[in-house]
Amino acid sequence: MANKDLDYYLNLNWTLIEGEDLDFDGNPYHYIEIKEIPSFVFCAKTIEKARENYKRQLKLTLIVMLESGEHIIEPGEEDEEPDWESLCP
């Protein structure tokens, strides 16, 4: 199996989830989440800025995941449901 590097992961067709919410002051902001990386979210004042800039944060997130040896779920890869019966007594 070939070693997958940062460039490989940056060029995957990630499943983006775009949305809008309000900040603590009631001002709207836009966000982008990545379905395959539940811890990832990027926020900006406009959806255009979010789309333009989220890849910088994605790069940093992937670097940390790769350095820590964390499994990166790729688009199209089945996210296995835990066997709750074996985990919870």
Backbone hydrogen bonds, N-H to C=O, Kabsch-Sander energy under -0.5 kcal/mol:
donor,donor_aa,acceptor,acceptor_aa,energy
4,K,2,A,-0.5
9,Y,5,D,-1.9
10,L,6,L,-2.7
11,N,7,D,-1.3
12,L,9,Y,-1.4
14,W,12,L,-1.6
16,L,14,W,-1.0
17,I,33,E,-2.8
18,E,16,L,-0.5
19,G,31,Y,-2.1
21,D,29,Y,-2.4
23,D,27,N,-3.0
26,G,23,D,-2.1
29,Y,21,D,-2.6
30,H,44,A,-3.2
31,Y,19,G,-2.5
32,I,42,F,-2.3
33,E,17,I,-2.8
34,I,37,I,-0.6
34,I,40,F,-0.8
35,K,15,T,-2.7
35,K,33,E,-0.5
37,I,34,I,-1.3
40,F,37,I,-2.5
42,F,32,I,-2.2
44,A,30,H,-2.5
50,A,46,T,-2.1
51,R,47,I,-2.7
52,E,48,E,-2.1
53,N,49,K,-1.9
54,Y,50,A,-1.9
56,R,53,N,-1.2
57,Q,53,N,-0.8
58,L,54,Y,-2.3
59,K,55,K,-2.4
60,L,56,R,-1.7
61,T,57,Q,-2.6
62,L,58,L,-2.7
63,I,59,K,-2.2
64,V,60,L,-2.1
65,M,61,T,-2.3
66,L,62,L,-2.9
67,E,63,I,-2.7
68,S,64,V,-1.9
69,G,66,L,-1.0
70,E,65,M,-2.1
73,I,71,H,-0.6
77,E,74,E,-2.5
80,E,78,E,-0.9
84,W,82,P,-1.5
86,S,83,D,-0.9
87,L,83,D,-1.3
88,C,84,W,-2.9
